[in-house]
Structures are given as C-alpha cells and as structure tokens.
Amino acid sequence: MADTEAIWLVDTHTHLNDAQFAGEGEVAAAIARAQAAGVRQLINMGDTLASSQLAVDIAQQHAGVYAGVGIHPEEARPLTAADDAQLAAWAALPEVVCIGEIGLDYHWVKDEPQRALQREIFVHQLDLARQLHLPVCIHDREAHGDTLAILQKEGQGVRGVLHCYSGSWETAQAFLKLGFYLGVDGPLTFKKAAKLPDIVRQMPLERLLVETDAPYMAPVPQRGQRNEPAFVRYVAAKVAELRGISLAEVAQRTTQNAHDLYSI
C-alpha cells in the first residue's frame, strides 16, 4: 500500500506479549514493521496477570506502545485483594490505558458455574475500571445477551470498546447507545464475514476502532500468516472500501477515536 507517510493508524488491540512473538528481537521487529506501514501507535492487551506484566514491560520499552491490564474470561478465577492491588498499581502508570482484555466467552465454556464465574469477574473488573477511571476493552464471544445485560446494569460510568465485534446490528445499536465503541479486526476482510460488513457500513464512524488481535486472525491478503500490528492497515482499507471513503479518512477518524477513548 502506498502513501504511508500520510497515514497515522492505531492498532487498538494486539498481543505482542503472546508466545508467538517470544523470539529475540521479534517484538521490536514487529513494531518497526508497523511504523513503516503507518501504524504509529498500538495497545498491547493483557489476559492474565503475567501477560499484563509483560504488556506493561513492552510498553515501557517502546515508544508509541501502550498496555491494557486485566483477566480474560477464559482465564477467569476468583480475584484476591492482592490481584486488585496489582491492577491498581499498573493503572497508575502512564503507559497503561485500560482494563482489558475482560468480558465473557461462552464458546468453549458450557459449564454454568464457570460461566457464572466469568460474569462475576467481569463485573468485578468493570467496577475496578470505574474506580480507576480507566476505559475497558471487552471480549464478547457467543455471550452477547449477557454482555449487554451486564453493561446495562453494571457499566454506568464506564467507557470502552466491544473488541472484535461479532454480534448483530440490533445488539450493536444497543452497545452504541450505551456509549461504547466497536472494534473490527481481520474477520471483516473474510469472505464469510456475515453481518459485520453491513454493520460497518451503517454504524457511526466516530465509534469505530481498528484492531488486529495479533497474532490471531490475520486479514486478507495475509490470512494464514501470523498476524501483526502492521496488518491493521488492511482492516482500515476494508472499512474505507465498505464506506466508500479514503483510507486517509478512515485512518484520521479511527485514530482520533482511539485517542479519545484511551487518552493517548
């Protein structure tokens, strides 16, 4: 893609703390490739306390990189006072911009007590985000009804994004009404993107964020490869195509959205 100098993109959801980037120099090389592609800033999300610590470490070592800290629903466990204290300590750092990745994931979890634990930990971290005055990054997989119900009841005063949005337009409108953003990733570029392209066409551009979720779900034309922040450019280009506007306009708007939500 040409004209990288005119583009400023933010990958608002990546995992450079994943084991797939564990090789020597891999993180720095991925960040350099992102910058060369016009992706000037990125937010590295934690999903456990250990990965959150690594996200913080990476953010402190690289300019333009920020961190989210939190417990992913697949890692849900009862949180202790020490866990809360650690999350609060990270939240005080300038590199930490959100509580995330948090939420619900019912895809693999069919056991109702474990789903109930996910809901409990989700509510707990929403409350923590409210107390710490940070936005949230929400993972919602096959749990749209419960995610919406929890945000309607427990999300007052909390801002955030529905990461890698996969629900219906009707549910999207309900999340938007609550003031939340929607994040779109590589699946937007897939042939079987289902409802997502229509949602991207209809939703307010001022509520859209572009993401990679690297190293997962690489967009077309990189599908099948390890995903990385540089590839968020392909997601933004697909948004531009669907909206009938320029890549530069998508970049400008989604970057402003990222700055507004995450105060970066």
Backbone torsions as a table, in degrees:
resi	resn	phi	psi	omega
1	MET	NA	138.5	-173.8
2	ALA	-91.5	172.1	171.1
3	ASP	62.4	44.2	179.7
4	THR	-66.4	-26.5	-177.9
5	GLU	-63.0	-28.3	-176.2
6	ALA	-87.8	-3.4	-173.2
7	ILE	-109.1	135.4	172.8
8	TRP	-129.8	108.5	179.7
9	LEU	-115.0	155.8	173.3
10	VAL	-123.1	123.1	169.6
11	ASP	-84.5	105.0	-171.2
12	THR	-85.9	2.8	177.9
13	HIS	-157.8	106.5	177.6
14	THR	-143.4	168.2	-178.8
15	HIS	-133.6	68.8	174.2
16	LEU	-70.2	-9.1	174.0
17	ASN	-84.5	3.0	178.1
18	ASP	-74.6	153.3	-178.9
19	ALA	-59.8	-23.5	179.8
20	GLN	-68.6	-13.4	175.8
21	PHE	-110.3	20.4	-172.9
22	ALA	-80.1	-13.1	-179.6
23	GLY	-64.8	154.4	-178.3
24	GLU	-58.8	124.7	178.3
25	GLY	80.8	-2.3	-175.5
26	GLU	-64.9	-43.3	-178.5
27	VAL	-64.3	-48.6	-179.4
28	ALA	-61.2	-39.4	-179.7
29	ALA	-66.6	-40.5	178.8
30	ALA	-65.5	-39.1	177.7
31	ILE	-65.4	-40.5	179.1
32	ALA	-63.6	-41.8	178.4
33	ARG	-65.3	-37.5	177.5
34	ALA	-62.1	-47.7	-179.6
35	GLN	-61.2	-38.0	178.4
36	ALA	-65.5	-25.5	179.5
37	ALA	-91.7	5.5	179.8
38	GLY	89.3	9.0	177.8
39	VAL	-94.2	95.2	-168.5
40	ARG	-86.6	-21.2	-178.7
41	GLN	-139.9	152.7	176.2
42	LEU	-150.3	155.7	179.8
43	ILE	-119.0	119.3	-176.1
44	ASN	-96.2	118.7	-173.7
45	MET	-95.6	138.6	172.0
46	GLY	-89.1	155.9	173.9
47	ASP	-131.5	-8.7	171.0
48	THR	-138.8	173.5	174.9
49	LEU	-63.7	-38.6	-179.7
50	ALA	-65.9	-45.1	-179.8
51	SER	-71.5	-29.4	175.2
52	SER	-65.2	-41.3	176.3
53	GLN	-60.4	-41.7	179.2
54	LEU	-66.8	-37.9	176.7
55	ALA	-61.4	-41.8	177.8
56	VAL	-64.2	-44.5	180.0
57	ASP	-58.7	-45.5	-179.2
58	ILE	-63.9	-42.3	179.7
59	ALA	-62.6	-37.2	-179.3
60	GLN	-73.2	-19.6	-177.6
61	GLN	-95.1	-13.7	-172.7
62	HIS	-134.5	126.3	177.3
63	ALA	-63.8	141.7	177.9
64	GLY	81.6	3.2	179.4
65	VAL	-110.9	134.0	-179.8
66	TYR	-124.4	171.5	-175.5
67	ALA	-131.1	147.0	164.7
68	GLY	-111.0	145.3	-179.1
69	VAL	-127.9	136.2	-179.7
70	GLY	168.5	-178.3	-177.7
71	ILE	-114.1	117.4	178.8
72	HIS	-67.4	148.7	-178.8
73	PRO	-59.5	-32.1	178.2
74	GLU	-68.3	-16.1	178.8
75	GLU	-106.9	14.9	-173.0
76	ALA	-58.6	132.8	175.6
77	ARG	-155.3	158.6	178.7
78	PRO	-58.2	130.6	-179.1
79	LEU	-90.7	140.6	-179.2
80	THR	-98.9	170.5	175.0
81	ALA	-61.5	-34.2	177.6
82	ALA	-66.5	-37.9	176.4
83	ASP	-62.5	-46.5	178.5
84	ASP	-59.4	-42.3	-179.4
85	ALA	-64.2	-38.4	178.8
86	GLN	-66.9	-44.8	177.8
87	LEU	-61.4	-40.1	178.7
88	ALA	-65.8	-38.5	178.9
89	ALA	-64.6	-42.5	176.7
90	TRP	-64.3	-39.8	-177.0
91	ALA	-59.9	-24.8	-180.0
92	ALA	-76.5	-11.6	-178.6
93	LEU	-80.3	142.8	-178.2
94	PRO	-65.5	-23.1	-178.6
95	GLU	-79.5	-15.8	-176.9
96	VAL	-93.3	120.7	-171.1
97	VAL	-117.0	-4.0	179.2
98	CYS	-164.4	166.1	167.5
99	ILE	-96.7	114.4	-176.4
100	GLY	176.4	147.3	25.3
101	GLU	-106.2	124.2	-177.4
102	ILE	-125.6	169.8	176.1
103	GLY	140.7	-145.0	-176.8
104	LEU	-132.6	142.8	176.2
105	ASP	-143.4	106.2	-178.3
106	TYR	-99.6	3.2	-174.5
107	HIS	-60.7	-50.2	-178.6
108	TRP	-96.0	-23.4	-173.6
109	VAL	-94.3	109.5	178.1
110	LYS	-104.1	-14.5	-177.7
111	ASP	-74.5	120.4	-174.7
112	GLU	-63.8	-39.8	176.7
113	PRO	-60.1	-36.6	178.5
114	GLN	-71.5	-36.9	174.7
115	ARG	-63.4	-39.8	178.1
116	ALA	-63.0	-37.8	176.8
117	LEU	-65.0	-40.7	175.9
118	GLN	-57.2	-45.6	-179.4
119	ARG	-63.2	-41.3	179.3
120	GLU	-61.7	-45.1	-177.9
121	ILE	-71.1	-33.4	175.9
122	PHE	-61.7	-50.4	179.7
123	VAL	-61.4	-41.5	179.7
124	HIS	-59.0	-44.4	-177.5
125	GLN	-75.7	-28.6	171.6
126	LEU	-62.1	-43.7	179.1
127	ASP	-65.0	-39.0	177.9
128	LEU	-63.1	-43.3	178.5
129	ALA	-60.8	-39.7	178.0
130	ARG	-61.9	-45.2	-179.8
131	GLN	-65.8	-32.9	-176.7
132	LEU	-91.5	-1.9	178.7
133	HIS	59.2	43.5	177.7
134	LEU	-120.8	148.7	172.2
135	PRO	-73.4	172.6	-179.1
136	VAL	-123.2	150.0	171.4
137	CYS	-112.6	117.9	-168.9
138	ILE	-108.1	127.0	172.4
139	HIS	-93.8	123.2	-178.9
140	ASP	-135.9	100.1	179.5
141	ARG	-120.2	113.7	178.3
142	GLU	55.8	34.4	179.3
143	ALA	-142.7	35.6	-171.6
144	HIS	-62.0	-42.7	-177.8
145	GLY	-64.0	-46.3	-179.7
146	ASP	-69.2	-37.5	177.9
147	THR	-61.2	-46.6	179.8
148	LEU	-63.6	-44.9	-178.6
149	ALA	-61.6	-40.8	179.5
150	ILE	-65.9	-43.1	-179.6
151	LEU	-66.6	-37.2	178.6
152	GLN	-65.5	-34.7	-177.5
153	LYS	-90.8	-40.5	-170.1
154	GLU	-112.1	-4.0	-172.6
155	GLY	-96.6	10.4	-180.0
156	GLN	-59.4	130.7	178.6
157	GLY	82.0	3.6	179.3
158	VAL	-113.1	132.9	176.0
159	ARG	-107.7	159.6	178.7
160	GLY	172.9	-164.1	-175.8
161	VAL	-135.0	142.5	168.4
162	LEU	-88.1	101.8	-175.9
163	HIS	-68.1	138.7	176.1
164	CYS	48.6	59.5	-171.5
165	TYR	-59.7	133.7	-176.4
166	SER	-136.3	11.6	-179.0
167	GLY	-90.6	-165.8	-178.8
168	SER	-85.7	169.1	175.4
169	TRP	-65.8	-37.4	-180.0
170	GLU	-62.7	-44.4	178.2
171	THR	-68.7	-37.0	177.1
172	ALA	-58.3	-42.8	179.7
173	GLN	-61.6	-36.7	178.4
174	ALA	-66.8	-41.3	176.8
175	PHE	-65.1	-42.0	179.3
176	LEU	-62.5	-38.1	179.2
177	LYS	-62.7	-29.7	177.5
178	LEU	-77.7	-7.8	179.3
179	GLY	97.0	7.6	-178.1
180	PHE	-84.7	156.8	172.8
181	TYR	-93.5	163.0	173.0
182	LEU	-117.6	131.3	176.9
183	GLY	-100.7	137.8	177.9
184	VAL	-122.4	145.7	-171.1
185	ASP	-131.6	-162.9	-179.1
186	GLY	-49.9	-38.7	-179.6
187	PRO	-55.1	-23.0	176.3
188	LEU	-59.2	-28.8	-176.6
189	THR	-90.6	-6.1	-176.2
190	PHE	-77.3	152.2	177.8
191	LYS	-61.8	-34.6	-179.9
192	LYS	-98.2	49.9	-178.1
193	ALA	-76.2	-6.9	175.0
194	ALA	56.5	-122.6	-171.5
195	LYS	-83.0	-15.9	-169.5
196	LEU	-60.8	-43.7	179.2
197	PRO	-57.9	-40.3	178.4
198	ASP	-65.6	-37.2	177.7
199	ILE	-64.0	-43.7	179.8
200	VAL	-64.1	-34.9	177.8
201	ARG	-67.1	-36.5	-171.6
202	GLN	-91.1	-30.5	-170.6
203	MET	-72.3	157.1	176.5
204	PRO	-64.6	129.8	-179.0
205	LEU	-62.5	-26.3	-178.9
206	GLU	-75.1	2.3	175.8
207	ARG	-117.7	14.7	-174.8
208	LEU	-105.8	137.1	172.1
209	LEU	-123.5	147.8	176.8
210	VAL	-107.7	141.5	-171.7
211	GLU	-142.0	165.9	169.3
212	THR	-113.6	-36.3	-167.9
213	ASP	60.2	28.1	178.7
214	ALA	-54.9	142.0	12.2
215	PRO	-91.0	16.5	-174.5
216	TYR	-100.5	158.9	168.6
217	MET	55.2	51.5	178.6
218	ALA	-59.3	138.7	-178.7
219	PRO	-75.7	159.4	166.7
220	VAL	-62.8	133.9	12.1
221	PRO	-95.7	14.1	-177.9
222	GLN	-100.1	9.7	-175.3
223	ARG	-57.7	137.2	-177.7
224	GLY	98.0	-17.0	176.2
225	GLN	-91.9	169.2	169.9
226	ARG	-66.3	125.6	178.7
227	ASN	-73.3	154.4	176.8
228	GLU	-155.9	163.0	-172.5
229	PRO	-54.5	-32.9	179.7
230	ALA	-56.1	-29.3	-174.2
231	PHE	-76.7	-5.5	176.3
232	VAL	-62.6	-20.7	177.2
233	ARG	-60.0	-36.3	179.0
234	TYR	-69.5	-34.4	176.1
235	VAL	-65.4	-45.4	179.0
236	ALA	-62.7	-38.5	178.9
237	ALA	-64.3	-36.6	177.9
238	LYS	-68.5	-38.4	174.8
239	VAL	-59.1	-45.6	179.5
240	ALA	-59.1	-43.7	179.1
241	GLU	-61.6	-46.3	-178.0
242	LEU	-66.8	-34.5	-177.3
243	ARG	-88.4	-12.5	-178.3
244	GLY	70.0	34.8	179.3
245	ILE	-129.0	177.2	-176.7
246	SER	-81.7	156.2	173.2
247	LEU	-59.5	-38.3	-179.5
248	ALA	-60.4	-39.0	179.9
249	GLU	-68.7	-41.2	177.0
250	VAL	-62.1	-44.2	-180.0
251	ALA	-60.6	-46.2	-178.2
252	GLN	-62.6	-44.1	-175.9
253	ARG	-71.9	-46.3	-177.4
254	THR	-69.5	-31.6	175.5
255	THR	-66.7	-42.7	176.6
256	GLN	-62.2	-39.1	177.9
257	ASN	-61.2	-44.3	179.7
258	ALA	-62.1	-42.6	179.1
259	HIS	-64.7	-39.4	-179.2
260	ASP	-66.5	-45.4	-176.1
261	LEU	-71.1	-46.1	-170.8
262	TYR	-99.9	1.3	177.2
263	SER	53.7	47.1	177.5
264	ILE	-112.7	NA	NA
